[in-house]
Amino acid sequence: MFKIKAAGVRFIASALMTVLLSISSVLAEDSVDDFTSDEVAELILGIIHFSRWPDNQKDLQLCIVGHTVHAEFLLDTQLKVGDFVIDSQWIADSDVLLRVDSCQVLYFGDYDRGHINDFYAKFYGNPVLTIDESNEACRVGGMFCLHYNEGKLGFKVNLDAVGRSQVRIHPGVLRLGQRRLSE
């Protein structure tokens, strides 16, 4: 049997901690992929449920734009939440501006930031609920942005974008999004 000196034990413990921290940071980076599209859809449907369009519209068209990670459930199913019936479709990037009148909800995936900001500027003042899958800062653009923090799925809210839209959001949802923004 051999003896390990105290310095050797400290070195091994330090090396082991470094490896564990590296693994945990990799797992935290991959946490975005831990969410299924039905969990994301549940969050989005919750936001829609607490939203009101100016004409009390209940049949909504959800348009999905760009490459998305979590839109599968939104595309494959006719959705219903509360009194809302939601039909969804993926639309080509070039058709977004042509469809602004037919889409009540826009869900943006990974999309060129320069172009998406131009689209958002055109949507301001229209009754369109905008949700952004890949804009964690949520300072410019969509009304709601999906947020992944320490393995938890949530959302942030852009109050400026909400204020410019004709869609009204329940104050409790806005507070929840703001609270998560400050975490």
TIVO-2410 file (N, C-alpha, C; in nm, 3 decimals):
# residues 183
REC num residu      c1      c2      c3 atome chaine
REC   1      M   0.085  -0.117   0.000     N      A
REC   1      M   0.000   0.000   0.000    CA      A
REC   1      M   0.090   0.124   0.000     C      A
REC   2      F   0.045   0.230  -0.072     N      A
REC   2      F   0.126   0.350  -0.079    CA      A
REC   2      F   0.056   0.463  -0.005     C      A
REC   3      K   0.134   0.559   0.036     N      A
REC   3      K   0.081   0.672   0.112    CA      A
REC   3      K   0.070   0.794   0.020     C      A
REC   4      I  -0.041   0.865   0.036     N      A
REC   4      I  -0.058   0.990  -0.038    CA      A
REC   4      I  -0.040   1.103   0.062     C      A
REC   5      K   0.049   1.191   0.029     N      A
REC   5      K   0.075   1.304   0.117    CA      A
REC   5      K  -0.039   1.404   0.106     C      A
REC   6      A  -0.053   1.489   0.204     N      A
REC   6      A  -0.160   1.590   0.211    CA      A
REC   6      A  -0.161   1.677   0.087     C      A
REC   7      A  -0.045   1.715   0.036     N      A
REC   7      A  -0.039   1.799  -0.084    CA      A
REC   7      A  -0.097   1.724  -0.204     C      A
REC   8      G  -0.071   1.595  -0.212     N      A
REC   8      G  -0.124   1.513  -0.321    CA      A
REC   8      G  -0.275   1.502  -0.313     C      A
REC   9      V  -0.329   1.489  -0.193     N      A
REC   9      V  -0.474   1.481  -0.173    CA      A
REC   9      V  -0.539   1.612  -0.216     C      A
REC  10      R  -0.479   1.725  -0.178     N      A
REC  10      R  -0.532   1.854  -0.218    CA      A
REC  10      R  -0.530   1.870  -0.370     C      A
REC  11      F  -0.422   1.824  -0.432     N      A
REC  11      F  -0.411   1.834  -0.577    CA      A
REC  11      F  -0.520   1.751  -0.645     C      A
REC  12      I  -0.541   1.629  -0.601     N      A
REC  12      I  -0.642   1.540  -0.659    CA      A
REC  12      I  -0.781   1.599  -0.637     C      A
REC  13      A  -0.808   1.651  -0.516     N      A
REC  13      A  -0.938   1.711  -0.486    CA      A
REC  13      A  -0.961   1.834  -0.575     C      A
REC  14      S  -0.859   1.914  -0.594     N      A
REC  14      S  -0.871   2.032  -0.678    CA      A
REC  14      S  -0.897   1.994  -0.824     C      A
REC  15      A  -0.826   1.894  -0.873     N      A
REC  15      A  -0.846   1.848  -1.010    CA      A
REC  15      A  -0.987   1.791  -1.027     C      A
REC  16      L  -1.034   1.715  -0.929     N      A
REC  16      L  -1.168   1.658  -0.936    CA      A
REC  16      L  -1.275   1.767  -0.936     C      A
REC  17      M  -1.258   1.870  -0.854     N      A
REC  17      M  -1.354   1.981  -0.851    CA      A
REC  17      M  -1.355   2.054  -0.985     C      A
REC  18      T  -1.239   2.073  -1.046     N      A
REC  18      T  -1.232   2.139  -1.176    CA      A
REC  18      T  -1.310   2.059  -1.280     C      A
REC  19      V  -1.293   1.928  -1.280     N      A
REC  19      V  -1.365   1.842  -1.375    CA      A
REC  19      V  -1.515   1.851  -1.351     C      A
REC  20      L  -1.559   1.844  -1.225     N      A
REC  20      L  -1.702   1.852  -1.193    CA      A
REC  20      L  -1.762   1.986  -1.232     C      A
REC  21      L  -1.689   2.094  -1.208     N      A
REC  21      L  -1.738   2.226  -1.248    CA      A
REC  21      L  -1.748   2.237  -1.399     C      A
REC  22      S  -1.653   2.179  -1.471     N      A
REC  22      S  -1.659   2.180  -1.618    CA      A
REC  22      S  -1.781   2.104  -1.668     C      A
REC  23      I  -1.807   1.989  -1.609     N      A
REC  23      I  -1.923   1.909  -1.649    CA      A
REC  23      I  -2.052   1.984  -1.619     C      A
REC  24      S  -2.063   2.045  -1.502     N      A
REC  24      S  -2.186   2.114  -1.466    CA      A
REC  24      S  -2.209   2.236  -1.555     C      A
REC  25      S  -2.101   2.305  -1.597     N      A
REC  25      S  -2.121   2.419  -1.686    CA      A
REC  25      S  -2.164   2.373  -1.825     C      A
REC  26      V  -2.113   2.260  -1.871     N      A
REC  26      V  -2.158   2.205  -1.999    CA      A
REC  26      V  -2.304   2.166  -1.990     C      A
REC  27      L  -2.344   2.103  -1.881     N      A
REC  27      L  -2.484   2.064  -1.863    CA      A
REC  27      L  -2.573   2.187  -1.857     C      A
REC  28      A  -2.527   2.294  -1.792     N      A
REC  28      A  -2.608   2.416  -1.785    CA      A
REC  28      A  -2.624   2.477  -1.923     C      A
REC  29      E  -2.516   2.473  -2.006     N      A
REC  29      E  -2.526   2.527  -2.141    CA      A
REC  29      E  -2.624   2.447  -2.225     C      A
REC  30      D  -2.634   2.317  -2.201     N      A
REC  30      D  -2.722   2.231  -2.279    CA      A
REC  30      D  -2.864   2.230  -2.224     C      A
REC  31      S  -2.892   2.305  -2.118     N      A
REC  31      S  -3.024   2.300  -2.056    CA      A
REC  31      S  -3.134   2.347  -2.150     C      A
REC  32      V  -3.101   2.430  -2.251     N      A
REC  32      V  -3.201   2.475  -2.347    CA      A
REC  32      V  -3.265   2.354  -2.415     C      A
REC  33      D  -3.184   2.253  -2.446     N      A
REC  33      D  -3.233   2.135  -2.515    CA      A
REC  33      D  -3.309   2.040  -2.424     C      A
REC  34      D  -3.309   2.064  -2.295     N      A
REC  34      D  -3.380   1.978  -2.202    CA      A
REC  34      D  -3.530   2.000  -2.207     C      A
REC  35      F  -3.576   2.106  -2.268     N      A
REC  35      F  -3.718   2.136  -2.272    CA      A
REC  35      F  -3.779   2.078  -2.397     C      A
REC  36      T  -3.894   2.017  -2.380     N      A
REC  36      T  -3.963   1.962  -2.496    CA      A
REC  36      T  -4.051   2.069  -2.558     C      A
REC  37      S  -4.088   2.047  -2.682     N      A
REC  37      S  -4.170   2.147  -2.750    CA      A
REC  37      S  -4.308   2.159  -2.686     C      A
REC  38      D  -4.357   2.052  -2.622     N      A
REC  38      D  -4.488   2.066  -2.558    CA      A
REC  38      D  -4.479   2.149  -2.431     C      A
REC  39      E  -4.365   2.149  -2.361     N      A
REC  39      E  -4.348   2.237  -2.245    CA      A
REC  39      E  -4.344   2.383  -2.288     C      A
REC  40      V  -4.274   2.410  -2.398     N      A
REC  40      V  -4.267   2.545  -2.451    CA      A
REC  40      V  -4.405   2.588  -2.499     C      A
REC  41      A  -4.476   2.496  -2.568     N      A
REC  41      A  -4.611   2.527  -2.616    CA      A
REC  41      A  -4.704   2.559  -2.499     C      A
REC  42      E  -4.690   2.487  -2.389     N      A
REC  42      E  -4.773   2.514  -2.271    CA      A
REC  42      E  -4.750   2.656  -2.219     C      A
REC  43      L  -4.624   2.698  -2.217     N      A
REC  43      L  -4.593   2.835  -2.173    CA      A
REC  43      L  -4.653   2.937  -2.269     C      A
REC  44      I  -4.638   2.914  -2.398     N      A
REC  44      I  -4.690   3.007  -2.497    CA      A
REC  44      I  -4.842   3.012  -2.491     C      A
REC  45      L  -4.906   2.897  -2.476     N      A
REC  45      L  -5.052   2.896  -2.464    CA      A
REC  45      L  -5.099   2.969  -2.339     C      A
REC  46      G  -5.021   2.960  -2.232     N      A
REC  46      G  -5.054   3.036  -2.112    CA      A
REC  46      G  -5.050   3.185  -2.135     C      A
REC  47      I  -4.951   3.231  -2.209     N      A
REC  47      I  -4.942   3.374  -2.242    CA      A
REC  47      I  -5.062   3.414  -2.327     C      A
REC  48      I  -5.094   3.332  -2.428     N      A
REC  48      I  -5.208   3.363  -2.515    CA      A
REC  48      I  -5.338   3.366  -2.434     C      A
REC  49      H  -5.353   3.273  -2.342     N      A
REC  49      H  -5.475   3.265  -2.261    CA      A
REC  49      H  -5.503   3.394  -2.184     C      A
REC  50      F  -5.397   3.462  -2.142     N      A
REC  50      F  -5.412   3.585  -2.064    CA      A
REC  50      F  -5.392   3.710  -2.150     C      A
REC  51      S  -5.416   3.696  -2.280     N      A
REC  51      S  -5.406   3.808  -2.374    CA      A
REC  51      S  -5.543   3.837  -2.431     C      A
REC  52      R  -5.564   3.964  -2.469     N      A
REC  52      R  -5.692   4.004  -2.530    CA      A
REC  52      R  -5.665   4.090  -2.651     C      A
REC  53      W  -5.731   4.054  -2.761     N      A
REC  53      W  -5.720   4.130  -2.885    CA      A
REC  53      W  -5.832   4.233  -2.887     C      A
REC  54      P  -5.813   4.346  -2.956     N      A
REC  54      P  -5.911   4.456  -2.950    CA      A
REC  54      P  -6.050   4.419  -2.999     C      A
REC  55      D  -6.062   4.323  -3.089     N      A
REC  55      D  -6.194   4.285  -3.140    CA      A
REC  55      D  -6.248   4.159  -3.071     C      A
REC  56      N  -6.189   4.122  -2.956     N      A
REC  56      N  -6.225   4.001  -2.882    CA      A
REC  56      N  -6.220   3.876  -2.968     C      A
REC  57      Q  -6.128   3.875  -3.060     N      A
REC  57      Q  -6.110   3.763  -3.151    CA      A
REC  57      Q  -6.073   3.636  -3.073     C      A
REC  58      K  -6.136   3.524  -3.108     N      A
REC  58      K  -6.109   3.397  -3.041    CA      A
REC  58      K  -6.044   3.294  -3.133     C      A
REC  59      D  -6.058   3.310  -3.264     N      A
REC  59      D  -5.990   3.223  -3.361    CA      A
REC  59      D  -5.862   3.293  -3.402     C      A
REC  60      L  -5.749   3.235  -3.365     N      A
REC  60      L  -5.621   3.300  -3.386    CA      A
REC  60      L  -5.535   3.221  -3.485     C      A
REC  61      Q  -5.454   3.294  -3.558     N      A
REC  61      Q  -5.355   3.234  -3.647    CA      A
REC  61      Q  -5.218   3.257  -3.585     C      A
REC  62      L  -5.148   3.149  -3.553     N      A
REC  62      L  -5.012   3.153  -3.499    CA      A
REC  62      L  -4.917   3.128  -3.614     C      A
REC  63      C  -4.830   3.223  -3.642     N      A
REC  63      C  -4.733   3.212  -3.751    CA      A
REC  63      C  -4.595   3.194  -3.691     C      A
REC  64      I  -4.525   3.092  -3.741     N      A
REC  64      I  -4.392   3.059  -3.691    CA      A
REC  64      I  -4.291   3.095  -3.800     C      A
REC  65      V  -4.189   3.172  -3.761     N      A
REC  65      V  -4.092   3.226  -3.856    CA      A
REC  65      V  -3.951   3.190  -3.812     C      A
REC  66      G  -3.867   3.152  -3.908     N      A
REC  66      G  -3.727   3.123  -3.879    CA      A
REC  66      G  -3.707   2.981  -3.830     C      A
REC  67      H  -3.581   2.947  -3.806     N      A
REC  67      H  -3.547   2.815  -3.754    CA      A
REC  67      H  -3.577   2.810  -3.605     C      A
REC  68      T  -3.665   2.721  -3.565     N      A
REC  68      T  -3.702   2.710  -3.425    CA      A
REC  68      T  -3.654   2.578  -3.367     C      A
REC  69      V  -3.631   2.578  -3.238     N      A
REC  69      V  -3.591   2.457  -3.167    CA      A
REC  69      V  -3.713   2.392  -3.104     C      A
REC  70      H  -3.809   2.473  -3.061     N      A
REC  70      H  -3.919   2.422  -2.979    CA      A
REC  70      H  -4.058   2.445  -3.038     C      A
REC  71      A  -4.072   2.454  -3.168     N      A
REC  71      A  -4.203   2.484  -3.225    CA      A
REC  71      A  -4.276   2.360  -3.277     C      A
REC  72      E  -4.217   2.244  -3.262     N      A
REC  72      E  -4.277   2.123  -3.318    CA      A
REC  72      E  -4.421   2.101  -3.271     C      A
REC  73      F  -4.445   2.109  -3.143     N      A
REC  73      F  -4.579   2.086  -3.090    CA      A
REC  73      F  -4.676   2.194  -3.139     C      A
REC  74      L  -4.627   2.314  -3.154     N      A
REC  74      L  -4.712   2.423  -3.202    CA      A
REC  74      L  -4.756   2.399  -3.347     C      A
REC  75      L  -4.672   2.334  -3.425     N      A
REC  75      L  -4.702   2.311  -3.566    CA      A
REC  75      L  -4.788   2.186  -3.590     C      A
REC  76      D  -4.770   2.086  -3.508     N      A
REC  76      D  -4.832   1.957  -3.535    CA      A
REC  76      D  -4.972   1.941  -3.479     C      A
REC  77      T  -5.021   2.036  -3.407     N      A
REC  77      T  -5.146   2.019  -3.336    CA      A
REC  77      T  -5.234   2.142  -3.353     C      A
REC  78      Q  -5.365   2.118  -3.370     N      A
REC  78      Q  -5.457   2.232  -3.358    CA      A
REC  78      Q  -5.472   2.256  -3.209     C      A
REC  79      L  -5.451   2.377  -3.168     N      A
REC  79      L  -5.444   2.409  -3.026    CA      A
REC  79      L  -5.570   2.480  -2.980     C      A
REC  80      K  -5.605   2.456  -2.856     N      A
REC  80      K  -5.717   2.525  -2.795    CA      A
REC  80      K  -5.679   2.556  -2.651     C      A
REC  81      V  -5.701   2.680  -2.612     N      A
REC  81      V  -5.677   2.721  -2.475    CA      A
REC  81      V  -5.787   2.818  -2.437     C      A
REC  82      G  -5.860   2.787  -2.332     N      A
REC  82      G  -5.974   2.869  -2.295    CA      A
REC  82      G  -6.072   2.877  -2.410     C      A
REC  83      D  -6.111   2.998  -2.448     N      A
REC  83      D  -6.202   3.020  -2.560    CA      A
REC  83      D  -6.129   3.032  -2.694     C      A
REC  84      F  -5.996   3.029  -2.691     N      A
REC  84      F  -5.917   3.047  -2.813    CA      A
REC  84      F  -5.898   2.916  -2.887     C      A
REC  85      V  -5.918   2.921  -3.018     N      A
REC  85      V  -5.882   2.812  -3.109    CA      A
REC  85      V  -5.769   2.866  -3.195     C      A
REC  86      I  -5.657   2.793  -3.196     N      A
REC  86      I  -5.537   2.844  -3.260    CA      A
REC  86      I  -5.493   2.750  -3.371     C      A
REC  87      D  -5.488   2.803  -3.491     N      A
REC  87      D  -5.430   2.731  -3.605    CA      A
REC  87      D  -5.291   2.786  -3.625     C      A
REC  88      S  -5.197   2.695  -3.651     N      A
REC  88      S  -5.059   2.741  -3.667    CA      A
REC  88      S  -5.004   2.700  -3.802     C      A
REC  89      Q  -4.908   2.778  -3.845     N      A
REC  89      Q  -4.840   2.748  -3.970    CA      A
REC  89      Q  -4.702   2.810  -3.967     C      A
REC  90      W  -4.610   2.743  -4.035     N      A
REC  90      W  -4.478   2.799  -4.053    CA      A
REC  90      W  -4.486   2.883  -4.180     C      A
REC  91      I  -4.430   3.004  -4.174     N      A
REC  91      I  -4.430   3.089  -4.294    CA      A
REC  91      I  -4.287   3.124  -4.332     C      A
REC  92      A  -4.268   3.138  -4.460     N      A
REC  92      A  -4.136   3.174  -4.512    CA      A
REC  92      A  -4.099   3.315  -4.468     C      A
REC  93      D  -3.972   3.336  -4.445     N      A
REC  93      D  -3.923   3.466  -4.399    CA      A
REC  93      D  -3.970   3.579  -4.491     C      A
REC  94      S  -3.972   3.554  -4.619     N      A
REC  94      S  -4.008   3.658  -4.715    CA      A
REC  94      S  -4.156   3.693  -4.709     C      A
REC  95      D  -4.239   3.608  -4.650     N      A
REC  95      D  -4.384   3.633  -4.643    CA      A
REC  95      D  -4.429   3.700  -4.514     C      A
REC  96      V  -4.337   3.723  -4.421     N      A
REC  96      V  -4.377   3.775  -4.290    CA      A
REC  96      V  -4.454   3.906  -4.303     C      A
REC  97      L  -4.399   4.001  -4.377     N      A
REC  97      L  -4.465   4.131  -4.387    CA      A
REC  97      L  -4.598   4.123  -4.462     C      A
REC  98      L  -4.609   4.028  -4.552     N      A
REC  98      L  -4.734   4.010  -4.625    CA      A
REC  98      L  -4.844   3.950  -4.537     C      A
REC  99      R  -4.804   3.882  -4.429     N      A
REC  99      R  -4.899   3.811  -4.344    CA      A
REC  99      R  -4.932   3.884  -4.214     C      A
REC 100      V  -4.883   4.002  -4.196     N      A
REC 100      V  -4.905   4.073  -4.070    CA      A
REC 100      V  -5.054   4.088  -4.039     C      A
REC 101      D  -5.136   4.099  -4.140     N      A
REC 101      D  -5.279   4.114  -4.117    CA      A
REC 101      D  -5.348   3.982  -4.084     C      A
REC 102      S  -5.288   3.870  -4.122     N      A
REC 102      S  -5.353   3.741  -4.097    CA      A
REC 102      S  -5.299   3.668  -3.974     C      A
REC 103      C  -5.189   3.715  -3.917     N      A
REC 103      C  -5.128   3.650  -3.800    CA      A
REC 103      C  -5.157   3.732  -3.675     C      A
REC 104      Q  -5.221   3.669  -3.578     N      A
REC 104      Q  -5.244   3.737  -3.451    CA      A
REC 104      Q  -5.132   3.707  -3.351     C      A
REC 105      V  -5.060   3.597  -3.373     N      A
REC 105      V  -4.946   3.561  -3.288    CA      A
REC 105      V  -4.830   3.527  -3.381     C      A
REC 106      L  -4.716   3.588  -3.355     N      A
REC 106      L  -4.594   3.559  -3.431    CA      A
REC 106      L  -4.490   3.501  -3.336     C      A
REC 107      Y  -4.440   3.384  -3.371     N      A
REC 107      Y  -4.337   3.315  -3.293    CA      A
REC 107      Y  -4.211   3.310  -3.378     C      A
REC 108      F  -4.110   3.385  -3.336     N      A
REC 108      F  -3.984   3.392  -3.410    CA      A
REC 108      F  -3.883   3.296  -3.349     C      A
REC 109      G  -3.821   3.215  -3.434     N      A
REC 109      G  -3.709   3.132  -3.393    CA      A
REC 109      G  -3.580   3.207  -3.416     C      A
REC 110      D  -3.476   3.134  -3.454     N      A
REC 110      D  -3.348   3.195  -3.484    CA      A
REC 110      D  -3.360   3.269  -3.616     C      A
REC 111      Y  -3.335   3.396  -3.613     N      A
REC 111      Y  -3.358   3.480  -3.729    CA      A
REC 111      Y  -3.259   3.595  -3.726     C      A
REC 112      D  -3.221   3.644  -3.839     N      A
REC 112      D  -3.127   3.756  -3.848    CA      A
REC 112      D  -3.177   3.874  -3.767     C      A
REC 113      R  -3.099   3.918  -3.667     N      A
REC 113      R  -3.142   4.025  -3.575    CA      A
REC 113      R  -3.173   4.155  -3.648     C      A
REC 114      G  -3.096   4.188  -3.750     N      A
REC 114      G  -3.122   4.312  -3.824    CA      A
REC 114      G  -3.258   4.310  -3.892     C      A
REC 115      H  -3.291   4.199  -3.954     N      A
REC 115      H  -3.419   4.188  -4.022    CA      A
REC 115      H  -3.536   4.177  -3.924     C      A
REC 116      I  -3.517   4.102  -3.818     N      A
REC 116      I  -3.627   4.083  -3.724    CA      A
REC 116      I  -3.664   4.215  -3.657     C      A
REC 117      N  -3.565   4.298  -3.629     N      A
REC 117      N  -3.595   4.428  -3.569    CA      A
REC 117      N  -3.673   4.517  -3.665     C      A
REC 118      D  -3.644   4.505  -3.795     N      A
REC 118      D  -3.724   4.578  -3.895    CA      A
REC 118      D  -3.868   4.529  -3.894     C      A
REC 119      F  -3.886   4.397  -3.883     N      A
REC 119      F  -4.021   4.341  -3.878    CA      A
REC 119      F  -4.095   4.391  -3.754     C      A
REC 120      Y  -4.028   4.388  -3.640     N      A
REC 120      Y  -4.093   4.433  -3.517    CA      A
REC 120      Y  -4.136   4.578  -3.526     C      A
REC 121      A  -4.054   4.660  -3.587     N      A
REC 121      A  -4.091   4.801  -3.602    CA      A
REC 121      A  -4.220   4.816  -3.683     C      A
REC 122      K  -4.239   4.731  -3.781     N      A
REC 122      K  -4.361   4.736  -3.863    CA      A
REC 122      K  -4.483   4.680  -3.789     C      A
REC 123      F  -4.461   4.591  -3.692     N      A
REC 123      F  -4.572   4.532  -3.618    CA      A
REC 123      F  -4.624   4.623  -3.508     C      A
REC 124      Y  -4.542   4.720  -3.462     N      A
REC 124      Y  -4.586   4.809  -3.355    CA      A
REC 124      Y  -4.717   4.876  -3.393     C      A
REC 125      G  -4.810   4.878  -3.301     N      A
REC 125      G  -4.939   4.941  -3.326    CA      A
REC 125      G  -5.042   4.846  -3.383     C      A
REC 126      N  -5.001   4.725  -3.421     N      A
REC 126      N  -5.093   4.625  -3.474    CA      A
REC 126      N  -5.131   4.527  -3.363     C      A
REC 127      P  -5.247   4.462  -3.377     N      A
REC 127      P  -5.287   4.363  -3.277    CA      A
REC 127      P  -5.218   4.228  -3.300     C      A
REC 128      V  -5.086   4.226  -3.279     N      A
REC 128      V  -5.006   4.106  -3.299    CA      A
REC 128      V  -4.926   4.079  -3.172     C      A
REC 129      L  -4.941   3.960  -3.118     N      A
REC 129      L  -4.863   3.915  -3.002    CA      A
REC 129      L  -4.735   3.852  -3.055     C      A
REC 130      T  -4.619   3.903  -3.013     N      A
REC 130      T  -4.492   3.853  -3.065    CA      A
REC 130      T  -4.414   3.783  -2.954     C      A
REC 131      I  -4.362   3.666  -2.990     N      A
REC 131      I  -4.284   3.583  -2.897    CA      A
REC 131      I  -4.155   3.547  -2.968     C      A
REC 132      D  -4.044   3.561  -2.898     N      A
REC 132      D  -3.912   3.538  -2.955    CA      A
REC 132      D  -3.845   3.423  -2.882     C      A
REC 133      E  -3.805   3.320  -2.956     N      A
REC 133      E  -3.743   3.202  -2.896    CA      A
REC 133      E  -3.597   3.224  -2.861     C      A
REC 134      S  -3.528   3.314  -2.931     N      A
REC 134      S  -3.383   3.324  -2.913    CA      A
REC 134      S  -3.335   3.466  -2.885     C      A
REC 135      N  -3.409   3.541  -2.808     N      A
REC 135      N  -3.372   3.678  -2.774    CA      A
REC 135      N  -3.377   3.692  -2.622     C      A
REC 136      E  -3.280   3.630  -2.554     N      A
REC 136      E  -3.287   3.626  -2.408    CA      A
REC 136      E  -3.279   3.763  -2.343     C      A
REC 137      A  -3.214   3.860  -2.405     N      A
REC 137      A  -3.206   3.993  -2.345    CA      A
REC 137      A  -3.343   4.059  -2.344     C      A
REC 138      C  -3.421   4.041  -2.451     N      A
REC 138      C  -3.559   4.090  -2.461    CA      A
REC 138      C  -3.570   4.242  -2.442     C      A
REC 139      R  -3.469   4.313  -2.484     N      A
REC 139      R  -3.473   4.459  -2.472    CA      A
REC 139      R  -3.531   4.524  -2.597     C      A
REC 140      V  -3.511   4.461  -2.711     N      A
REC 140      V  -3.561   4.513  -2.838    CA      A
REC 140      V  -3.629   4.398  -2.909     C      A
REC 141      G  -3.745   4.425  -2.965     N      A
REC 141      G  -3.809   4.322  -3.045    CA      A
REC 141      G  -3.939   4.273  -2.987     C      A
REC 142      G  -3.945   4.144  -2.960     N      A
REC 142      G  -4.068   4.077  -2.921    CA      A
REC 142      G  -4.126   4.123  -2.789     C      A
REC 143      M  -4.255   4.100  -2.774     N      A
REC 143      M  -4.322   4.132  -2.649    CA      A
REC 143      M  -4.279   4.034  -2.540     C      A
REC 144      F  -4.265   3.908  -2.579     N      A
REC 144      F  -4.222   3.803  -2.486    CA      A
REC 144      F  -4.104   3.730  -2.545     C      A
REC 145      C  -4.010   3.692  -2.459     N      A
REC 145      C  -3.892   3.619  -2.500    CA      A
REC 145      C  -3.874   3.500  -2.408     C      A
REC 146      L  -3.855   3.383  -2.468     N      A
REC 146      L  -3.830   3.264  -2.387    CA      A
REC 146      L  -3.699   3.283  -2.314     C      A
REC 147      H  -3.693   3.231  -2.194     N      A
REC 147      H  -3.578   3.252  -2.108    CA      A
REC 147      H  -3.544   3.120  -2.040     C      A
REC 148      Y  -3.419   3.081  -2.050     N      A
REC 148      Y  -3.371   2.958  -1.987    CA      A
REC 148      Y  -3.268   2.998  -1.882     C      A
REC 149      N  -3.295   2.967  -1.756     N      A
REC 149      N  -3.205   3.007  -1.649    CA      A
REC 149      N  -3.194   2.894  -1.548     C      A
REC 150      E  -3.072   2.843  -1.534     N      A
REC 150      E  -3.044   2.738  -1.437    CA      A
REC 150      E  -3.143   2.621  -1.448     C      A
REC 151      G  -3.165   2.577  -1.571     N      A
REC 151      G  -3.251   2.462  -1.594    CA      A
REC 151      G  -3.399   2.490  -1.585     C      A
REC 152      K  -3.437   2.616  -1.576     N      A
REC 152      K  -3.578   2.651  -1.566    CA      A
REC 152      K  -3.623   2.726  -1.691     C      A
REC 153      L  -3.741   2.689  -1.739     N      A
REC 153      L  -3.799   2.757  -1.853    CA      A
REC 153      L  -3.888   2.869  -1.803     C      A
REC 154      G  -3.875   2.984  -1.861     N      A
REC 154      G  -3.960   3.097  -1.824    CA      A
REC 154      G  -3.965   3.195  -1.940     C      A
REC 155      F  -4.000   3.317  -1.909     N      A
REC 155      F  -4.006   3.419  -2.013    CA      A
REC 155      F  -3.973   3.554  -1.953     C      A
REC 156      K  -3.932   3.642  -2.041     N      A
REC 156      K  -3.912   3.782  -2.007    CA      A
REC 156      K  -4.012   3.861  -2.088     C      A
REC 157      V  -4.042   3.980  -2.041     N      A
REC 157      V  -4.139   4.065  -2.110    CA      A
REC 157      V  -4.073   4.198  -2.146     C      A
REC 158      N  -4.103   4.246  -2.263     N      A
REC 158      N  -4.055   4.375  -2.310    CA      A
REC 158      N  -4.175   4.471  -2.299     C      A
REC 159      L  -4.181   4.548  -2.191     N      A
REC 159      L  -4.296   4.635  -2.166    CA      A
REC 159      L  -4.315   4.741  -2.274     C      A
REC 160      D  -4.205   4.786  -2.333     N      A
REC 160      D  -4.216   4.884  -2.441    CA      A
REC 160      D  -4.293   4.824  -2.559     C      A
REC 161      A  -4.257   4.702  -2.598     N      A
REC 161      A  -4.326   4.636  -2.710    CA      A
REC 161      A  -4.471   4.606  -2.675     C      A
REC 162      V  -4.498   4.567  -2.550     N      A
REC 162      V  -4.635   4.541  -2.507    CA      A
REC 162      V  -4.717   4.670  -2.515     C      A
REC 163      G  -4.660   4.779  -2.470     N      A
REC 163      G  -4.729   4.907  -2.471    CA      A
REC 163      G  -4.760   4.957  -2.611     C      A
REC 164      R  -4.678   4.920  -2.709     N      A
REC 164      R  -4.700   4.964  -2.847    CA      A
REC 164      R  -4.801   4.878  -2.921     C      A
REC 165      S  -4.833   4.763  -2.867     N      A
REC 165      S  -4.925   4.670  -2.934    CA      A
REC 165      S  -5.068   4.700  -2.893     C      A
REC 166      Q  -5.161   4.659  -2.976     N      A
REC 166      Q  -5.303   4.669  -2.941    CA      A
REC 166      Q  -5.350   4.549  -2.861     C      A
REC 167      V  -5.265   4.447  -2.847     N      A
REC 167      V  -5.298   4.331  -2.767    CA      A
REC 167      V  -5.277   4.366  -2.620     C      A
REC 168      R  -5.374   4.336  -2.537     N      A
REC 168      R  -5.365   4.366  -2.394    CA      A
REC 168      R  -5.332   4.238  -2.318     C      A
REC 169      I  -5.237   4.249  -2.227     N      A
REC 169      I  -5.188   4.135  -2.151    CA      A
REC 169      I  -5.228   4.154  -2.004     C      A
REC 170      H  -5.271   4.046  -1.941     N      A
REC 170      H  -5.309   4.052  -1.799    CA      A
REC 170      H  -5.189   4.102  -1.717     C      A
REC 171      P  -5.212   4.195  -1.624     N      A
REC 171      P  -5.102   4.251  -1.545    CA      A
REC 171      P  -5.021   4.146  -1.467     C      A
REC 172      G  -5.085   4.039  -1.424     N      A
REC 172      G  -5.012   3.934  -1.353    CA      A
REC 172      G  -4.905   3.868  -1.439     C      A
REC 173      V  -4.934   3.851  -1.567     N      A
REC 173      V  -4.837   3.793  -1.660    CA      A
REC 173      V  -4.721   3.890  -1.679     C      A
REC 174      L  -4.752   4.018  -1.690     N      A
REC 174      L  -4.646   4.119  -1.706    CA      A
REC 174      L  -4.556   4.123  -1.583     C      A
REC 175      R  -4.615   4.116  -1.465     N      A
REC 175      R  -4.534   4.116  -1.342    CA      A
REC 175      R  -4.446   3.992  -1.335     C      A
REC 176      L  -4.500   3.878  -1.374     N      A
REC 176      L  -4.422   3.754  -1.373    CA      A
REC 176      L  -4.303   3.765  -1.467     C      A
REC 177      G  -4.324   3.820  -1.585     N      A
REC 177      G  -4.214   3.837  -1.681    CA      A
REC 177      G  -4.111   3.937  -1.633     C      A
REC 178      Q  -4.154   4.042  -1.567     N      A
REC 178      Q  -4.061   4.141  -1.514    CA      A
REC 178      Q  -3.982   4.084  -1.397     C      A
REC 179      R  -4.047   4.006  -1.313     N      A
REC 179      R  -3.976   3.946  -1.199    CA      A
REC 179      R  -3.866   3.854  -1.249     C      A
REC 180      R  -3.895   3.776  -1.349     N      A
REC 180      R  -3.793   3.686  -1.404    CA      A
REC 180      R  -3.682   3.764  -1.470     C      A
REC 181      L  -3.714   3.882  -1.524     N      A
REC 181      L  -3.613   3.965  -1.587    CA      A
REC 181      L  -3.509   4.010  -1.486     C      A
REC 182      S  -3.551   4.035  -1.363     N      A
REC 182      S  -3.459   4.085  -1.261    CA      A
REC 182      S  -3.382   3.974  -1.191     C      A
REC 183      E  -3.418   3.848  -1.215     N      A
REC 183      E  -3.347   3.737  -1.148    CA      A
REC 183      E  -3.211   3.714  -1.208     C      A
***
